[in-house]
Amino acid sequence: MIGALVLGLLAGFIARAFLPGKQNMGFFATLLLGLVGSFVGYLIFNRVFGFGDDAAFDLGGLVGAIIGSMIVLFSYNRLIKKS
């Protein structure tokens, strides 16, 4: 549980740093972004492409979590924020 929170927070911060522009997000919004992005990254890499291990938590999923978080943040900025 704590590992998932740390991974989500780290992925959220890194995704925000990689995407251009200013995101007005606090600590908990960044954590939520990272957790949702981790799940999206897991779905993309593990379920769609068959990469990764779903038996245990590992930091190898950090790349997938960052990419998933970037996808979620990009989608949020394009779909929700613009309307």
N, CA and C atoms as a LAMMPS dump frame, in Angstrom:
ITEM: TIMESTEP
0
ITEM: NUMBER OF ATOMS
249
ITEM: BOX BOUNDS ff ff ff
-5.0000000000000000e+02 5.0000000000000000e+02
-5.0000000000000000e+02 5.0000000000000000e+02
-5.0000000000000000e+02 5.0000000000000000e+02
ITEM: ATOMS id mol type element x y z
1 1 1 N 0.823 -1.189 0
2 1 2 C 0 0 0
3 1 3 C 0.87 1.257 0
4 2 1 N 1.847 1.305 0.881
5 2 2 C 2.722 2.479 0.946
6 2 3 C 3.552 2.57 -0.332
7 3 1 N 3.988 1.424 -0.837
8 3 2 C 4.76 1.425 -2.081
9 3 3 C 3.966 1.984 -3.243
10 4 1 N 2.675 1.659 -3.305
11 4 2 C 1.823 2.177 -4.373
12 4 3 C 1.654 3.687 -4.248
13 5 1 N 1.534 4.185 -3.03
14 5 2 C 1.409 5.628 -2.827
15 5 3 C 2.689 6.359 -3.226
16 6 1 N 3.83 5.79 -2.851
17 6 2 C 5.114 6.404 -3.215
18 6 3 C 5.296 6.39 -4.732
19 7 1 N 4.975 5.25 -5.354
20 7 2 C 5.082 5.149 -6.808
21 7 3 C 4.15 6.147 -7.484
22 8 1 N 2.92 6.267 -7.005
23 8 2 C 1.97 7.203 -7.582
24 8 3 C 2.418 8.638 -7.44
25 9 1 N 2.918 8.99 -6.277
26 9 2 C 3.391 10.354 -6.052
27 9 3 C 4.588 10.673 -6.944
28 10 1 N 5.524 9.753 -7.011
29 10 2 C 6.71 9.954 -7.852
30 10 3 C 6.319 10.058 -9.326
31 11 1 N 5.452 9.173 -9.781
32 11 2 C 5.016 9.2 -11.18
33 11 3 C 4.266 10.489 -11.49
34 12 1 N 3.432 10.949 -10.566
35 12 2 C 2.695 12.199 -10.773
36 12 3 C 3.613 13.401 -10.883
37 13 1 N 4.597 13.493 -10
38 13 2 C 5.542 14.614 -10.051
39 13 3 C 6.37 14.591 -11.337
40 14 1 N 6.836 13.42 -11.726
41 14 2 C 7.658 13.323 -12.934
42 14 3 C 6.83 13.629 -14.176
43 15 1 N 5.596 13.133 -14.223
44 15 2 C 4.728 13.426 -15.367
45 15 3 C 4.455 14.914 -15.481
46 16 1 N 4.226 15.576 -14.359
47 16 2 C 4.012 17.027 -14.389
48 16 3 C 5.258 17.766 -14.854
49 17 1 N 6.428 17.257 -14.51
50 17 2 C 7.675 17.903 -14.918
51 17 3 C 7.934 17.722 -16.415
52 18 1 N 7.541 16.566 -16.961
53 18 2 C 7.803 16.28 -18.372
54 18 3 C 6.856 17.001 -19.32
55 19 1 N 5.617 17.23 -18.898
56 19 2 C 4.659 17.88 -19.784
57 19 3 C 4.81 19.393 -19.687
58 20 1 N 4.8 20.067 -20.827
59 20 2 C 4.965 21.518 -20.813
60 20 3 C 3.73 22.216 -20.25
61 21 1 N 3.943 23.404 -19.782
62 21 2 C 2.848 24.195 -19.233
63 21 3 C 2.789 24.105 -17.728
64 22 1 N 1.935 24.949 -17.171
65 22 2 C 1.796 24.987 -15.717
66 22 3 C 0.53 24.247 -15.329
67 23 1 N 0.694 23.295 -14.446
68 23 2 C -0.454 22.583 -13.903
69 23 3 C -0.662 23.047 -12.468
70 24 1 N -1.813 23.599 -12.211
71 24 2 C -2.128 24.056 -10.861
72 24 3 C -2.7 22.891 -10.062
73 25 1 N -1.801 22.053 -9.557
74 25 2 C -2.206 20.874 -8.799
75 25 3 C -1.471 20.864 -7.474
76 26 1 N -2.178 20.505 -6.453
77 26 2 C -1.569 20.361 -5.144
78 26 3 C -1.012 18.963 -4.937
79 27 1 N -0.64 18.697 -3.714
80 27 2 C -0.042 17.418 -3.349
81 27 3 C -0.991 16.253 -3.615
82 28 1 N -2.226 16.369 -3.147
83 28 2 C -3.17 15.256 -3.281
84 28 3 C -3.619 15.052 -4.72
85 29 1 N -3.749 16.132 -5.482
86 29 2 C -4.095 15.997 -6.901
87 29 3 C -2.958 15.315 -7.659
88 30 1 N -1.72 15.622 -7.316
89 30 2 C -0.573 14.973 -7.945
90 30 3 C -0.53 13.496 -7.575
91 31 1 N -0.827 13.193 -6.323
92 31 2 C -0.881 11.799 -5.886
93 31 3 C -1.979 11.04 -6.627
94 32 1 N -3.143 11.638 -6.754
95 32 2 C -4.237 11.009 -7.482
96 32 3 C -3.877 10.818 -8.951
97 33 1 N -3.246 11.824 -9.551
98 33 2 C -2.777 11.706 -10.931
99 33 3 C -1.843 10.521 -11.08
100 34 1 N -0.902 10.385 -10.183
101 34 2 C 0.057 9.292 -10.244
102 34 3 C -0.584 7.926 -10.046
103 35 1 N -1.541 7.835 -9.139
104 35 2 C -2.218 6.563 -8.91
105 35 3 C -3.059 6.148 -10.115
106 36 1 N -3.806 7.088 -10.661
107 36 2 C -4.602 6.787 -11.859
108 36 3 C -3.68 6.477 -13.031
109 37 1 N -2.608 7.261 -13.16
110 37 2 C -1.642 7.021 -14.231
111 37 3 C -0.949 5.68 -14.094
112 38 1 N -0.681 5.26 -12.869
113 38 2 C -0.082 3.94 -12.648
114 38 3 C -1.009 2.838 -13.13
115 39 1 N -2.287 2.998 -12.855
116 39 2 C -3.262 2.009 -13.306
117 39 3 C -3.367 1.999 -14.83
118 40 1 N -3.381 3.189 -15.435
119 40 2 C -3.436 3.279 -16.905
120 40 3 C -2.179 2.66 -17.511
121 41 1 N -1.021 2.971 -16.951
122 41 2 C 0.224 2.384 -17.442
123 41 3 C 0.233 0.879 -17.296
124 42 1 N -0.293 0.381 -16.187
125 42 2 C -0.399 -1.06 -15.987
126 42 3 C -1.287 -1.695 -17.053
127 43 1 N -2.431 -1.076 -17.308
128 43 2 C -3.332 -1.621 -18.325
129 43 3 C -2.691 -1.636 -19.698
130 44 1 N -2.01 -0.557 -20.033
131 44 2 C -1.39 -0.472 -21.355
132 44 3 C -0.272 -1.493 -21.496
133 45 1 N 0.661 -1.487 -20.571
134 45 2 C 1.839 -2.326 -20.732
135 45 3 C 1.584 -3.796 -20.418
136 46 1 N 0.854 -4.083 -19.354
137 46 2 C 0.676 -5.468 -18.956
138 46 3 C -0.438 -6.145 -19.734
139 47 1 N -1.571 -5.531 -19.797
140 47 2 C -2.732 -6.171 -20.411
141 47 3 C -2.718 -6.071 -21.937
142 48 1 N -2.296 -4.957 -22.484
143 48 2 C -2.33 -4.788 -23.939
144 48 3 C -1.085 -5.377 -24.594
145 49 1 N 0.099 -5.015 -24.093
146 49 2 C 1.342 -5.457 -24.725
147 49 3 C 1.961 -6.685 -24.07
148 50 1 N 1.524 -7.049 -22.89
149 50 2 C 2.043 -8.236 -22.219
150 50 3 C 3.397 -8.053 -21.555
151 51 1 N 3.823 -6.806 -21.307
152 51 2 C 5.08 -6.542 -20.619
153 51 3 C 4.839 -6.457 -19.127
154 52 1 N 5.831 -6.811 -18.336
155 52 2 C 5.78 -6.603 -16.897
156 52 3 C 5.303 -7.813 -16.135
157 53 1 N 5.347 -7.672 -14.84
158 53 2 C 4.99 -8.741 -13.909
159 53 3 C 3.833 -8.253 -13.056
160 54 1 N 2.745 -8.988 -13.051
161 54 2 C 1.611 -8.562 -12.243
162 54 3 C 1.526 -9.293 -10.908
163 55 1 N 2.569 -10.052 -10.566
164 55 2 C 2.552 -10.814 -9.324
165 55 3 C 2.916 -9.965 -8.105
166 56 1 N 3.747 -8.95 -8.282
167 56 2 C 4.192 -8.151 -7.139
168 56 3 C 4.521 -6.731 -7.575
169 57 1 N 4.538 -5.827 -6.596
170 57 2 C 4.931 -4.444 -6.843
171 57 3 C 6.438 -4.372 -7.041
172 58 1 N 6.861 -3.659 -8.05
173 58 2 C 8.284 -3.421 -8.244
174 58 3 C 8.483 -2.057 -8.892
175 59 1 N 9.676 -1.52 -8.763
176 59 2 C 9.947 -0.207 -9.337
177 59 3 C 10.114 -0.256 -10.85
178 60 1 N 10.123 -1.444 -11.437
179 60 2 C 10.159 -1.549 -12.886
180 60 3 C 8.903 -0.974 -13.511
181 61 1 N 7.839 -0.899 -12.747
182 61 2 C 6.598 -0.316 -13.232
183 61 3 C 6.598 1.19 -13.213
184 62 1 N 7.696 1.801 -12.766
185 62 2 C 7.773 3.249 -12.698
186 62 3 C 7.667 3.874 -14.081
187 63 1 N 8.308 3.288 -15.065
188 63 2 C 8.25 3.837 -16.432
189 63 3 C 6.812 3.796 -16.948
190 64 1 N 6.137 2.67 -16.751
191 64 2 C 4.743 2.564 -17.166
192 64 3 C 3.851 3.537 -16.419
193 65 1 N 4.134 3.728 -15.131
194 65 2 C 3.348 4.656 -14.321
195 65 3 C 3.551 6.097 -14.785
196 66 1 N 4.77 6.456 -15.139
197 66 2 C 5.043 7.811 -15.63
198 66 3 C 4.342 8.036 -16.96
199 67 1 N 4.462 7.075 -17.87
200 67 2 C 3.811 7.212 -19.177
201 67 3 C 2.291 7.268 -19.007
202 68 1 N 1.756 6.414 -18.156
203 68 2 C 0.315 6.45 -17.894
204 68 3 C -0.118 7.77 -17.285
205 69 1 N 0.678 8.315 -16.372
206 69 2 C 0.365 9.603 -15.754
207 69 3 C 0.429 10.735 -16.768
208 70 1 N 1.377 10.65 -17.681
209 70 2 C 1.468 11.668 -18.73
210 70 3 C 0.247 11.605 -19.647
211 71 1 N -0.218 10.414 -19.948
212 71 2 C -1.409 10.26 -20.778
213 71 3 C -2.632 10.829 -20.065
214 72 1 N -2.769 10.533 -18.782
215 72 2 C -3.906 11.039 -18.004
216 72 3 C -3.851 12.563 -17.914
217 73 1 N -2.684 13.121 -17.626
218 73 2 C -2.552 14.57 -17.506
219 73 3 C -2.79 15.261 -18.839
220 74 1 N -2.268 14.707 -19.919
221 74 2 C -2.493 15.269 -21.249
222 74 3 C -3.987 15.24 -21.584
223 75 1 N -4.623 14.119 -21.319
224 75 2 C -6.061 13.999 -21.586
225 75 3 C -6.858 14.98 -20.749
226 76 1 N -6.484 15.114 -19.497
227 76 2 C -7.167 16.062 -18.613
228 76 3 C -7.036 17.481 -19.145
229 77 1 N -5.828 17.858 -19.538
230 77 2 C -5.605 19.21 -20.045
231 77 3 C -6.362 19.474 -21.337
232 78 1 N -6.477 18.49 -22.195
233 78 2 C -7.138 18.669 -23.495
234 78 3 C -8.659 18.578 -23.394
235 79 1 N -9.162 17.637 -22.616
236 79 2 C -10.604 17.384 -22.603
237 79 3 C -11.349 18.179 -21.526
238 80 1 N -10.831 18.195 -20.334
239 80 2 C -11.554 18.785 -19.21
240 80 3 C -11.269 20.276 -19.068
241 81 1 N -10.007 20.623 -19.07
242 81 2 C -9.618 22.004 -18.821
243 81 3 C -10.043 22.945 -19.94
244 82 1 N -10.087 22.487 -21.167
245 82 2 C -10.413 23.355 -22.307
246 82 3 C -11.897 23.631 -22.4
247 83 1 N -12.749 22.793 -21.782
248 83 2 C -14.195 23.02 -21.925
249 83 3 C -14.741 24.014 -20.959
